[in-house]
Amino acid sequence: MPMKRILLLTCLALLAFTAGAQIKVVGHRGVRHNTPDKPETPYYENTIPALQYCQTLGIYAAEFDVQVTADEKLIVFHGPVVPGLGKDIHKITFAEARAVVLPGGSQMPTLEEYLAEGKKHPETKLICEIKKQPKPQWETLAAEQVIATVRRMGMEDQVEYTTFSEWCADEIHRIDPKAKVLFLDSGVFIKDPDYLKAKGYDAVSYDMNGLMNHPGYAVRAKELGMETTLWIVNDYEVVDWAILHGIDYVSSDHPERIKAYVDGLKSFEKR
């Protein structure tokens, strides 16, 4: 075994005794077993089957995406391009979106359908990403309708919110000041934790590119009392990096694999 790997494992063993291995796992889009090369899967991203599988894993949360259709209705979908149609989700109607059969046979869930399934397992948090929209008023509409639906279903304690849009993040807190908002950012020029804390956001969610270029941001976020999420984490080495840097959550397309790896570290801790 290479010396570098031995040293890394030694560090991880030490971190296990300080609860470093207690990092929590989030299912990205529930689970995302579809790939561009192999889109056909029973667990296509953002579908009810993907959420149901995620709920069996005993992880912290399932993340899902909300979009606005051309007739200003909400649909659970990432997009923007709709499989089989080749059209932007913002340019088709809700009825057209619902008629689409996704690879694997599922359809795009309504927000109510997705939340209803999520409510069956309150132990699994739901992290709702309101996607950036072509116009700010659509982001306001989405925030208002999502929060109204969450309130109507009595799920305020189970649902958290995340977005790349400062406008949308501000709107979420305007509508529900108690809502937990995780600000998403990616790339080399990510917004620093001090700026995001001053904006009133509760947590930060950075991609690997962002945190690799700014590893001190994880430390600073913790100093400010902000939780940190790293995405997309599909490799064990990235989990190691996250633990070494004190990251609170990792979001993965394959949470079943990452959960098993993290559980292995916890088992090591108990020996």
MIVO-827001 format. One line per 4 residues: number of its first residue (from 1); for each residue y, x, z of N, C-alpha, C. Coordinates in pm, 1 decimal. Layout:
! residues N
NUM	Y:X:Z:Y:X:Z:Y:X:Z; ...
! end
This chain:
! residues 271
1	-119.7:84.6:0.0:0.0:0.0:0.0:125.0:88.3:0.0; 222.3:64.0:-89.8:343.4:145.8:-95.9:416.6:146.3:37.8; 475.9:262.4:70.9:545.9:277.1:198.5:657.5:174.7:213.7; 729.1:144.6:103.7:838.1:47.9:111.3:787.1:-87.8:158.0
5	668.8:-127.7:106.7:611.4:-256.5:145.0:567.7:-255.4:290.7; 512.2:-142.9:336.0:470.0:-130.9:475.6:589.6:-145.0:569.1; 700.5:-78.8:533.3:821.6:-86.7:615.3:876.3:-229.0:618.5; 872.0:-295.5:502.8:921.3:-432.3:496.4:837.9:-524.6:583.2
9	705.0:-509.0:577.7:617.3:-592.4:658.5:637.5:-565.6:807.7; 663.0:-439.9:841.5:691.0:-406.6:980.9:817.5:-476.4:1028.9; 920.9:-473.9:943.2:1046.0:-542.8:977.7:1022.8:-691.7:994.9; 942.1:-749.3:905.9:914.3:-892.5:914.9:837.6:-926.3:1041.9
13	746.4:-837.1:1081.6:672.1:-859.9:1204.9:766.7:-862.0:1324.4; 861.1:-769.3:1325.5:959.2:-766.5:1434.0:1046.5:-891.4:1432.8; 1083.7:-934.1:1311.4:1166.7:-1053.5:1301.3:1092.5:-1177.8:1349.8; 961.7:-1178.8:1333.1:884.2:-1294.3:1377.3:901.0:-1318.5:1526.2
17	915.2:-1211.4:1601.6:930.4:-1226.0:1746.0:1070.0:-1271.7:1785.4; 1162.7:-1267.9:1693.7:1297.6:-1317.6:1721.0:1324.3:-1445.9:1643.2; 1216.4:-1514.8:1605.6:1222.8:-1645.6:1537.3:1269.6:-1634.8:1393.8; 1270.2:-1513.4:1336.9:1309.3:-1499.3:1197.2:1215.9:-1572.3:1103.8
21	1088.3:-1579.0:1143.9:989.3:-1644.6:1058.8:996.9:-1796.4:1068.5; 1089.4:-1847.9:1147.5:1103.4:-1992.8:1161.4:1190.5:-2051.5:1051.4; 1213.0:-1976.4:947.7:1291.6:-2025.6:834.4:1231.0:-2156.9:785.3; 1315.9:-2250.6:745.8:1269.6:-2382.5:703.6:1267.5:-2391.8:551.2
25	1178.1:-2477.4:501.5:1155.5:-2491.3:357.7:1206.4:-2626.3:308.9; 1273.9:-2623.6:194.6:1323.0:-2743.9:127.8:1255.3:-2754.2:-8.9; 1211.5:-2872.7:-44.9:1153.0:-2894.8:-176.8:1262.9:-2922.5:-278.3; 1280.6:-2831.8:-373.9:1383.2:-2846.1:-477.0:1343.2:-2956.3:-574.1
29	1424.0:-3061.5:-578.7:1395.5:-3180.4:-659.9:1263.2:-3244.6:-617.5; 1235.6:-3241.3:-488.3:1107.2:-3284.6:-433.1:1009.7:-3170.3:-449.0; 946.8:-3164.5:-563.7:882.3:-3044.4:-615.5:915.9:-3040.6:-763.5; 907.3:-2923.2:-821.1:941.1:-2908.9:-963.5:829.8:-2830.5:-1031.3
33	720.5:-2901.0:-1061.0:606.5:-2835.3:-1123.1:618.6:-2830.7:-1275.1; 713.0:-2904.4:-1329.6:736.0:-2899.4:-1474.1:814.0:-2773.5:-1510.1; 779.7:-2715.7:-1623.6:852.2:-2600.6:-1677.6:884.0:-2629.9:-1823.6; 976.8:-2555.7:-1884.1:1005.1:-2578.3:-2026.8:881.1:-2563.8:-2114.5
37	789.7:-2472.1:-2078.1:667.8:-2450.8:-2156.4:561.6:-2556.2:-2127.7; 559.8:-2606.6:-2003.6:459.1:-2704.1:-1963.4:526.8:-2820.0:-1889.5; 589.8:-2909.3:-1964.2:662.5:-3019.7:-1899.4:571.3:-3127.0:-1841.7; 449.5:-3138.7:-1893.2:360.5:-3245.6:-1848.8:303.8:-3214.3:-1710.6
41	333.9:-3297.9:-1613.6:282.3:-3281.8:-1478.5:296.5:-3414.0:-1404.2; 199.7:-3446.1:-1316.8:216.8:-3567.7:-1236.2:330.5:-3554.4:-1136.1; 373.8:-3430.7:-1111.0:481.2:-3407.2:-1014.0:606.2:-3357.4:-1085.0; 656.4:-3441.4:-1174.0:779.0:-3407.7:-1246.8:898.1:-3420.3:-1151.9
45	989.0:-3327.5:-1160.3:1104.7:-3320.2:-1071.2:1178.6:-3452.8:-1056.3; 1221.7:-3480.3:-932.8:1306.6:-3595.9:-901.4:1238.2:-3731.1:-921.0; 1106.4:-3731.6:-927.8:1034.9:-3858.7:-941.9:974.1:-3898.4:-807.3; 929.6:-4022.5:-798.2:865.5:-4069.6:-676.1:737.8:-3990.2:-645.2
49	649.9:-3963.2:-744.7:532.3:-3880.3:-713.1:568.4:-3741.7:-660.5; 674.7:-3681.7:-714.2:717.7:-3550.4:-664.8:763.1:-3560.2:-519.2; 836.0:-3666.1:-486.6:879.5:-3686.9:-348.7:759.2:-3711.2:-258.2; 666.6:-3793.6:-302.3:549.5:-3825.0:-219.5:467.7:-3700.0:-190.5
53	453.2:-3613.9:-290.9:380.9:-3488.6:-267.6:456.6:-3402.2:-168.1; 586.3:-3393.8:-183.8:670.3:-3316.6:-93.3:654.8:-3365.4:51.0; 643.5:-3495.6:67.3:633.1:-3553.7:201.7:502.7:-3517.9:272.1; 403.0:-3471.7:197.9:275.1:-3434.6:259.9:275.9:-3291.6:313.9
57	381.2:-3216.9:287.0:379.2:-3072.7:313.3:427.6:-3033.2:452.1; 492.0:-3125.1:522.1:542.9:-3090.3:653.8:660.6:-2994.6:649.8; 743.4:-3005.8:545.9:860.1:-2918.7:532.8:986.0:-2990.6:581.3; 1097.7:-2918.0:582.7:1219.9:-2974.2:638.7:1274.0:-3090.1:556.9
61	1282.0:-3072.6:424.4:1352.3:-3172.9:343.9:1307.9:-3172.1:199.3; 1335.6:-3284.0:133.8:1325.0:-3294.8:-12.0:1466.2:-3310.2:-66.5; 1502.6:-3224.0:-159.8:1633.4:-3233.8:-226.2:1616.4:-3312.9:-354.3; 1716.4:-3394.2:-389.6:1710.3:-3470.2:-514.2:1849.7:-3484.1:-572.6
65	1855.8:-3516.9:-702.2:1982.0:-3521.2:-775.3:2019.7:-3663.5:-813.0; 2149.9:-3690.1:-809.1:2202.0:-3820.2:-850.7:2303.1:-3800.8:-963.2; 2285.7:-3875.7:-1071.3:2375.4:-3874.3:-1185.5:2437.8:-4012.3:-1206.3; 2541.2:-4016.4:-1290.4:2607.0:-4142.1:-1326.2:2586.5:-4166.2:-1475.5
69	2539.8:-4284.6:-1511.2:2516.4:-4318.2:-1651.1:2646.0:-4365.6:-1718.5; 2637.6:-4389.1:-1848.8:2756.4:-4427.8:-1925.5:2819.2:-4557.6:-1874.9; 2737.0:-4647.3:-1820.2:2790.8:-4773.9:-1767.9:2815.5:-4766.7:-1616.7; 2831.8:-4644.0:-1568.3:2875.1:-4617.0:-1430.3:2777.7:-4669.8:-1325.3
73	2650.0:-4645.8:-1350.4:2546.6:-4677.2:-1253.0:2474.1:-4548.9:-1215.0; 2415.3:-4549.2:-1095.8:2350.3:-4428.7:-1044.7:2203.0:-4424.0:-1083.3; 2155.9:-4301.7:-1108.5:2015.7:-4278.4:-1140.6:1975.4:-4144.6:-1080.4; 1851.4:-4134.2:-1032.9:1801.6:-4008.4:-978.0:1747.6:-3924.3:-1092.9
77	1821.1:-3818.1:-1124.9:1787.6:-3735.1:-1240.4:1873.7:-3610.2:-1235.1; 1820.2:-3499.5:-1287.2:1898.7:-3375.4:-1289.5:1977.6:-3363.7:-1418.8; 1905.7:-3354.0:-1528.7:1971.9:-3347.1:-1659.0:2048.8:-3219.1:-1683.4; 2151.6:-3225.9:-1769.2:2204.4:-3350.7:-1825.7:2124.7:-3408.2:-1942.7
81	2043.0:-3324.0:-2011.5:1973.6:-3373.5:-2130.8:1849.4:-3452.2:-2089.7; 1832.1:-3570.3:-2150.0:1720.0:-3658.1:-2118.3:1599.7:-3623.7:-2206.1; 1483.7:-3591.8:-2146.2:1364.6:-3559.4:-2225.4:1327.1:-3672.7:-2320.2; 1291.5:-3636.0:-2440.5:1249.0:-3734.8:-2539.2:1362.5:-3796.4:-2618.1
85	1481.3:-3806.1:-2556.4:1597.3:-3862.8:-2625.2:1689.2:-3754.6:-2681.1; 1696.0:-3643.3:-2610.8:1787.4:-3537.2:-2652.1:1933.0:-3573.7:-2631.9; 1958.0:-3675.3:-2548.5:2095.1:-3720.3:-2523.2:2136.4:-3686.9:-2380.4; 2266.2:-3674.7:-2359.2:2321.2:-3649.9:-2227.5:2308.8:-3776.0:-2142.6
89	2267.9:-3760.4:-2016.5:2250.5:-3875.6:-1927.7:2380.0:-3954.7:-1912.6; 2493.9:-3886.3:-1925.7:2622.6:-3954.3:-1910.1:2659.2:-4040.1:-2031.4; 2580.5:-4026.7:-2139.5:2612.7:-4097.9:-2262.6:2513.0:-4208.3:-2295.1; 2423.1:-4235.5:-2202.4:2330.7:-4346.8:-2221.6:2347.2:-4444.0:-2104.0
93	2303.6:-4565.7:-2124.2:2318.2:-4666.8:-2020.3:2207.1:-4654.1:-1915.6; 2227.6:-4722.8:-1806.3:2127.3:-4726.4:-1701.1:1995.5:-4782.9:-1754.9; 2003.5:-4889.7:-1831.9:1882.0:-4950.8:-1887.4:1808.8:-4853.9:-1979.3; 1883.7:-4780.2:-2058.7:1821.2:-4680.6:-2147.1:1755.5:-4569.8:-2065.8
97	1821.1:-4528.0:-1958.5:1764.2:-4423.1:-1873.4:1634.5:-4470.7:-1808.5; 1634.2:-4593.6:-1760.6:1515.3:-4647.9:-1694.4:1398.2:-4666.7:-1789.7; 1428.8:-4683.6:-1917.3:1322.7:-4704.2:-2016.6:1253.6:-4574.8:-2056.6; 1312.4:-4462.4:-2022.2:1255.1:-4332.2:-2059.5:1127.0:-4305.6:-1980.2
101	1023.7:-4264.7:-2051.1:900.0:-4218.8:-1986.9:906.0:-4066.9:-1981.1; 915.3:-4013.3:-1862.1:926.7:-3868.5:-1844.7:791.7:-3801.8:-1868.2; 789.8:-3673.5:-1901.1:662.0:-3602.0:-1916.1:576.9:-3618.2:-1790.3; 455.3:-3665.1:-1806.7:369.9:-3692.9:-1691.6:357.8:-3840.5:-1661.6
105	446.7:-3922.7:-1723.7:431.0:-4067.1:-1714.1:521.2:-4140.3:-1618.0; 603.3:-4069.7:-1540.3:692.0:-4136.3:-1445.4:822.3:-4177.6:-1512.3; 903.1:-4256.5:-1440.2:1035.4:-4291.3:-1487.9:1138.7:-4241.8:-1387.4; 1264.1:-4240.3:-1428.6:1371.2:-4201.0:-1337.9:1385.4:-4307.5:-1229.9
109	1380.1:-4270.0:-1103.1:1394.5:-4369.4:-997.0:1539.5:-4415.8:-981.7; 1555.2:-4536.1:-932.3:1687.2:-4578.1:-886.2:1711.7:-4511.0:-751.8; 1834.7:-4506.9:-710.0:1865.8:-4450.7:-578.8:1794.1:-4528.9:-468.9; 1794.1:-4661.4:-480.3:1729.3:-4745.0:-379.6:1579.4:-4716.9:-371.8
113	1514.6:-4700.7:-486.8:1371.2:-4670.8:-488.0:1342.3:-4537.7:-419.3; 1425.3:-4437.6:-451.2:1402.3:-4304.2:-394.9:1422.0:-4305.7:-243.1; 1528.8:-4369.9:-198.7:1554.9:-4375.1:-55.2:1449.1:-4457.6:17.7; 1403.2:-4564.1:-44.2:1300.2:-4647.7:18.6:1172.9:-4567.9:41.8
117	1135.7:-4485.8:-56.0:1018.2:-4400.0:-38.4:1045.2:-4295.4:69.1; 1165.6:-4238.3:66.9:1199.9:-4138.5:166.9:1197.7:-4194.6:307.8; 1238.8:-4317.6:323.2:1246.5:-4380.9:455.5:1109.2:-4396.2:519.7; 1004.4:-4396.4:439.1:868.3:-4407.5:493.3:830.5:-4285.5:576.0
121	900.9:-4174.5:553.4:871.2:-4049.9:624.2:1000.5:-3991.8:681.1; 1050.1:-4050.3:789.3:1178.2:-4005.9:845.6:1175.2:-3862.6:896.0; 1054.3:-3805.5:914.1:1044.8:-3666.2:957.3:1087.1:-3568.9:847.1; 1090.9:-3616.4:723.2:1134.8:-3534.3:610.9:1276.8:-3573.2:573.2
125	1370.6:-3483.0:593.5:1509.2:-3509.1:555.3:1519.6:-3524.7:403.6; 1622.7:-3593.7:359.5:1654.6:-3605.4:217.4:1790.9:-3542.0:195.4; 1797.6:-3448.4:101.5:1924.2:-3382.3:69.3:1967.3:-3428.6:-68.9; 2071.3:-3510.1:-71.7:2117.9:-3571.1:-196.2:2223.4:-3482.9:-261.9
129	2189.6:-3430.9:-379.1:2289.8:-3356.5:-456.4:2357.4:-3451.7:-554.6; 2484.7:-3474.2:-534.4:2562.8:-3551.3:-631.4:2611.8:-3451.7:-736.7; 2562.8:-3468.7:-857.8:2592.2:-3372.3:-963.7:2738.9:-3379.0:-1005.8; 2789.7:-3266.7:-1053.7:2923.0:-3267.3:-1113.2:2924.8:-3364.3:-1229.9
133	3030.8:-3442.9:-1239.8:3040.2:-3544.5:-1343.4:3152.0:-3511.2:-1442.1; 3152.4:-3576.5:-1558.9:3256.0:-3547.0:-1659.1:3397.5:-3576.6:-1611.1; 3411.1:-3663.7:-1511.6:3543.7:-3696.8:-1460.3:3537.0:-3719.5:-1310.1; 3641.9:-3680.1:-1237.0:3640.6:-3690.7:-1091.1:3615.2:-3830.9:-1039.1
137	3667.2:-3931.2:-1110.0:3648.4:-4068.6:-1059.9:3500.9:-4108.5:-1056.5; 3419.9:-4049.2:-1143.5:3276.0:-4076.4:-1138.5:3213.4:-4012.1:-1014.9; 3265.6:-3897.3:-973.6:3215.0:-3833.9:-852.0:3252.1:-3917.8:-729.5; 3372.3:-3973.2:-731.0:3412.5:-4063.5:-622.9:3323.4:-4186.4:-620.5
141	3300.2:-4244.6:-737.9:3212.4:-4361.7:-749.1:3073.3:-4329.6:-694.5; 3020.0:-4214.1:-733.2:2886.3:-4175.7:-688.5:2882.7:-4158.2:-537.0; 2982.5:-4088.2:-482.5:2986.8:-4066.9:-337.6:2995.6:-4200.0:-263.3; 3080.7:-4288.8:-312.0:3096.9:-4418.9:-245.7:2967.5:-4499.5:-249.4
145	2902.9:-4503.8:-366.7:2782.8:-4585.7:-380.4:2663.8:-4525.9:-306.1; 2650.4:-4393.7:-310.5:2539.7:-4329.9:-238.2:2554.0:-4354.4:-88.4; 2671.8:-4328.6:-34.8:2692.0:-4343.8:110.1:2677.6:-4489.7:151.9; 2726.9:-4582.6:70.2:2711.5:-4725.0:100.6:2563.9:-4764.5:105.0
149	2485.7:-4710.6:12.5:2342.4:-4741.8:8.5:2270.5:-4681.8:128.3; 2303.9:-4559.0:161.3:2244.1:-4493.4:278.6:2274.8:-4572.1:405.2; 2398.7:-4617.2:418.1:2436.4:-4696.2:535.7:2362.6:-4829.6:538.7; 2354.9:-4895.3:424.1:2288.6:-5025.4:417.7:2141.1:-5015.3:456.4
153	2079.6:-4899.5:423.3:1938.4:-4879.7:452.8:1916.2:-4815.0:589.0; 2025.3:-4788.2:660.6:2013.9:-4731.2:794.6:1957.4:-4591.5:797.2; 1996.3:-4507.0:699.0:1937.0:-4373.8:685.4:2038.0:-4260.5:707.3; 2145.4:-4288.7:778.3:2250.0:-4187.8:797.6:2198.2:-4060.0:862.5
157	2101.5:-4072.8:954.8:2049.7:-3954.8:1024.6:1948.6:-3876.8:942.0; 1900.1:-3936.4:833.5:1797.7:-3869.6:752.9:1855.5:-3802.2:629.4; 1971.2:-3846.4:583.4:2025.2:-3799.4:455.3:2140.0:-3700.0:476.4; 2129.7:-3587.7:405.9:2236.9:-3488.8:400.0:2286.3:-3484.0:255.3
161	2400.2:-3417.1:233.8:2461.1:-3417.5:101.7:2492.9:-3275.1:56.3; 2482.6:-3253.6:-74.9:2517.0:-3124.2:-130.7:2576.0:-3143.5:-269.9; 2661.0:-3050.9:-311.5:2728.1:-3062.1:-441.5:2793.7:-2930.0:-477.5; 2809.7:-2906.9:-608.4:2886.1:-2791.5:-657.0:3035.6:-2823.4:-665.0
165	3071.0:-2949.2:-650.8:3207.9:-2995.3:-673.4:3286.3:-3006.2:-542.9; 3397.3:-2934.2:-534.4:3482.7:-2946.2:-416.5:3539.8:-3088.1:-405.7; 3574.2:-3144.6:-519.9:3626.2:-3282.0:-519.2:3525.5:-3376.5:-454.6; 3400.4:-3365.3:-499.5:3296.5:-3454.4:-448.4:3269.2:-3427.5:-300.6
169	3264.5:-3301.4:-261.2:3240.9:-3267.5:-120.5:3350.6:-3326.2:-32.2; 3475.6:-3315.5:-79.4:3587.6:-3371.7:-3.5:3578.3:-3524.3:3.8; 3533.8:-3586.1:-104.8:3519.5:-3731.1:-106.8:3410.1:-3777.8:-11.0; 3300.7:-3702.8:-5.3:3193.2:-3738.8:87.6:3245.7:-3740.4:230.0
173	3320.5:-3636.3:266.9:3374.1:-3630.8:403.2:3485.6:-3732.7:426.5; 3557.5:-3768.5:320.8:3658.7:-3873.9:336.3:3592.2:-4006.5:367.3; 3483.3:-4034.5:295.9:3414.2:-4162.1:312.1:3334.7:-4165.5:442.0; 3270.4:-4054.3:473.3:3190.3:-4045.0:596.0:3215.1:-3910.1:662.5
177	3312.9:-3902.6:751.1:3346.6:-3775.3:816.6:3230.4:-3713.4:893.5; 3130.3:-3793.3:930.4:3017.3:-3741.3:1006.7:2904.9:-3689.2:917.9; 2915.8:-3708.9:786.2:2809.5:-3666.2:695.2:2798.1:-3514.8:694.1; 2675.0:-3465.3:685.6:2651.0:-3321.8:673.6:2661.7:-3282.7:526.8
181	2756.0:-3192.5:495.5:2780.7:-3151.0:357.5:2750.8:-3002.1:341.8; 2658.9:-2970.9:250.7:2625.8:-2833.6:215.9:2692.9:-2803.3:82.3; 2780.8:-2703.9:78.2:2845.7:-2672.1:-48.1:2759.6:-2574.9:-127.6; 2734.0:-2611.3:-253.0:2653.4:-2530.6:-343.7:2740.2:-2435.5:-424.6
185	2693.0:-2311.7:-440.6:2764.8:-2218.6:-527.0:2666.1:-2116.1:-581.1; 2699.0:-2058.9:-696.8:2607.6:-1964.0:-760.1:2685.2:-1860.0:-839.9; 2615.8:-1750.1:-871.8:2676.6:-1644.7:-951.9:2741.5:-1537.5:-866.8; 2804.3:-1443.5:-933.4:2863.6:-1328.8:-865.3:2984.9:-1370.1:-782.2
189	3064.7:-1462.8:-833.4:3192.1:-1497.1:-769.4:3180.7:-1625.2:-687.0; 3090.0:-1623.9:-589.8:3073.3:-1740.4:-503.4:3187.8:-1748.1:-401.6; 3216.7:-1869.6:-359.1:3322.4:-1890.3:-259.5:3275.0:-1840.1:-122.9; 3363.4:-1774.2:-50.2:3323.3:-1713.3:76.5:3317.8:-1817.0:188.4
193	3238.0:-1788.6:292.7:3220.3:-1884.8:401.7:3350.1:-1922.9:472.7; 3444.4:-1828.9:485.6:3569.6:-1861.3:553.3:3645.0:-1972.2:479.1; 3646.9:-1961.8:346.7:3713.5:-2063.2:265.3:3643.3:-2197.7:281.1; 3510.0:-2195.9:276.1:3433.9:-2320.6:283.3:3441.6:-2382.8:422.6
197	3445.6:-2300.1:525.2:3462.7:-2351.9:661.1:3599.6:-2418.0:676.2; 3702.5:-2353.6:619.3:3838.0:-2410.0:625.9:3845.9:-2543.4:553.0; 3760.8:-2561.5:451.3:3756.2:-2688.3:379.3:3687.1:-2798.3:460.5; 3618.9:-2758.4:567.0:3553.1:-2856.0:651.9:3406.4:-2879.6:619.9
201	3348.3:-2795.8:532.9:3207.7:-2813.9:497.7:3118.8:-2762.3:610.9; 2999.4:-2819.2:620.3:2911.3:-2791.0:733.1:2815.5:-2674.8:709.6; 2782.4:-2649.0:584.3:2682.7:-2546.8:552.9:2707.1:-2495.0:411.8; 2644.7:-2379.9:381.7:2658.7:-2320.5:249.0:2520.6:-2304.7:186.6
205	2515.4:-2317.9:55.1:2390.9:-2304.4:-19.6:2419.1:-2216.9:-141.2; 2369.3:-2093.4:-136.5:2395.6:-1995.0:-241.9:2267.9:-1960.9:-317.6; 2282.6:-1923.5:-445.3:2167.7:-1873.9:-518.9:2148.0:-1725.6:-488.7; 2035.6:-1670.4:-537.3:2002.1:-1531.3:-508.1:2105.8:-1435.9:-564.5
209	2156.3:-1464.5:-682.7:2256.7:-1379.1:-744.9:2379.7:-1367.4:-655.0; 2422.2:-1480.9:-601.6:2539.3:-1480.8:-515.4:2518.3:-1401.6:-388.1; 2406.9:-1426.6:-318.8:2385.2:-1359.6:-190.7:2348.1:-1212.9:-205.8; 2281.8:-1177.0:-315.9:2251.1:-1035.2:-339.2:2378.6:-954.9:-356.9
213	2478.4:-1016.9:-418.5:2606.2:-949.6:-439.0:2696.7:-958.0:-315.9; 2668.5:-1054.3:-227.5:2750.5:-1071.7:-107.2:2660.1:-1095.1:14.1; 2574.4:-999.8:50.0:2481.1:-1022.4:161.9:2552.2:-1047.7:293.6; 2674.0:-997.6:306.6:2749.9:-1020.2:429.8:2790.6:-1165.3:450.1
217	2785.7:-1245.1:342.9:2823.7:-1386.1:355.6:2727.9:-1462.3:446.9; 2600.3:-1423.4:447.8:2503.8:-1490.1:535.0:2538.8:-1464.9:681.2; 2576.1:-1342.5:712.4:2615.3:-1307.3:849.1:2743.5:-1381.3:887.9; 2840.3:-1380.1:796.1:2968.2:-1444.2:826.2:2951.5:-1594.9:844.8
221	2868.1:-1657.2:762.9:2844.2:-1800.9:777.2:2787.7:-1831.8:915.3; 2694.4:-1750.0:960.1:2634.9:-1771.4:1092.1:2740.3:-1755.9:1201.4; 2829.5:-1657.2:1186.9:2936.8:-1638.4:1284.0:3027.7:-1761.0:1291.1; 3041.7:-1828.5:1176.7:3128.0:-1946.3:1170.0:3055.2:-2074.7:1209.6
225	2926.2:-2061.8:1243.1:2848.1:-2180.0:1280.8:2801.4:-2261.8:1162.5; 2793.1:-2198.8:1044.5:2748.9:-2267.6:923.5:2606.4:-2226.0:888.2; 2519.6:-2324.1:862.9:2383.5:-2292.8:819.7:2385.0:-2243.0:675.2; 2282.7:-2164.6:640.2:2274.5:-2107.3:506.1:2142.5:-2145.6:439.2
229	2152.5:-2177.7:311.0:2034.7:-2204.8:228.2:2036.0:-2109.1:109.9; 1918.7:-2057.7:74.9:1902.0:-1972.4:-43.2:1815.1:-2046.8:-143.9; 1859.9:-2048.7:-271.0:1782.6:-2112.9:-377.1:1788.5:-2026.9:-503.0; 1699.4:-2045.5:-594.1:1569.7:-2110.8:-587.3:1467.8:-2004.5:-546.8
233	1387.4:-2030.4:-446.2:1297.8:-1929.1:-390.4:1153.9:-1966.0:-425.8; 1100.3:-1896.7:-525.2:962.8:-1920.5:-568.5:873.3:-1798.9:-549.3; 928.8:-1689.3:-498.8:853.7:-1564.8:-479.5:853.0:-1524.8:-332.4; 741.6:-1471.2:-288.1:728.5:-1433.3:-148.2:826.4:-1322.3:-109.4
237	853.6:-1231.4:-203.9:946.4:-1122.4:-174.3:1086.2:-1174.7:-143.4; 1122.6:-1285.9:-207.2:1254.5:-1344.9:-181.8:1256.5:-1411.3:-44.4; 1142.8:-1468.5:-3.4:1133.6:-1521.9:133.1:1154.3:-1408.6:233.0; 1089.2:-1293.3:207.5:1106.9:-1176.9:294.3:1254.8:-1140.5:305.3
241	1322.1:-1137.1:190.5:1464.6:-1102.0:187.7:1545.2:-1202.4:269.3; 1512.4:-1329.6:254.0:1584.8:-1434.4:326.0:1567.8:-1418.6:476.8; 1445.9:-1390.3:521.1:1420.8:-1372.2:664.0:1497.0:-1251.0:716.8; 1492.5:-1141.8:641.5:1561.6:-1019.9:683.5:1711.4:-1039.6:694.6
245	1765.9:-1135.4:619.0:1910.1:-1158.3:619.9:1950.0:-1282.1:700.4; 1855.9:-1336.3:776.1:1888.8:-1444.7:867.4:1920.3:-1577.0:802.1; 1865.5:-1603.0:682.3:1888.1:-1730.3:613.3:1813.4:-1841.7:687.8; 1874.4:-1957.4:695.4:1815.0:-2069.6:769.4:1713.7:-2149.4:687.9
249	1742.4:-2168.9:557.5:1657.7:-2252.0:472.3:1636.7:-2184.4:337.3; 1518.6:-2205.4:279.9:1494.0:-2165.4:140.9:1452.1:-2289.8:63.6; 1508.3:-2306.8:-55.2:1477.4:-2420.7:-140.9:1390.1:-2373.2:-256.3; 1276.3:-2439.3:-276.5:1177.0:-2391.3:-372.1:1125.4:-2502.1:-463.9
253	1096.4:-2463.1:-589.3:1029.2:-2554.4:-681.9:885.6:-2580.3:-637.1; 829.1:-2481.6:-567.2:690.4:-2489.9:-519.7:689.0:-2475.8:-367.8; 738.5:-2576.7:-297.8:744.4:-2566.3:-151.7:607.1:-2553.7:-87.5; 502.6:-2602.0:-157.2:367.5:-2590.8:-101.9:327.8:-2443.9:-85.4
257	366.1:-2358.9:-180.8:334.4:-2216.5:-173.6:419.4:-2146.4:-68.4; 548.2:-2176.2:-68.8:639.4:-2109.2:23.6:610.9:-2152.1:167.7; 578.7:-2279.2:188.5:543.0:-2326.4:322.2:418.5:-2253.5:372.6; 319.0:-2237.1:286.8:197.2:-2166.4:326.8:228.2:-2022.0:364.8
261	316.5:-1958.6:291.0:353.4:-1819.6:320.7:426.1:-1810.8:454.7; 522.1:-1900.2:476.3:596.6:-1900.2:602.8:502.8:-1930.8:719.6; 409.7:-2022.6:700.4:313.3:-2053.1:805.8:228.4:-1930.4:836.9; 197.4:-1850.9:734.4:122.6:-1727.4:755.2:198.3:-1630.8:844.1
265	327.7:-1622.4:825.0:410.7:-1536.0:910.4:412.3:-1586.9:1054.0; 414.5:-1719.0:1069.8:413.0:-1776.1:1204.1:279.4:-1746.1:1272.3; 169.6:-1751.7:1195.4:38.6:-1720.6:1252.0:33.1:-1576.0:1296.0; 95.8:-1487.4:1216.7:100.5:-1345.7:1251.7:174.0:-1326.1:1383.6
269	280.0:-1403.4:1402.1:360.7:-1394.2:1523.8:278.4:-1426.7:1647.0; 183.4:-1520.9:1634.4:105.7:-1566.8:1749.6:-5.8:-1471.0:1789.2; -34.9:-1374.5:1701.6:-145.6:-1282.6:1731.0:-108.5:-1183.1:1839.6
! end
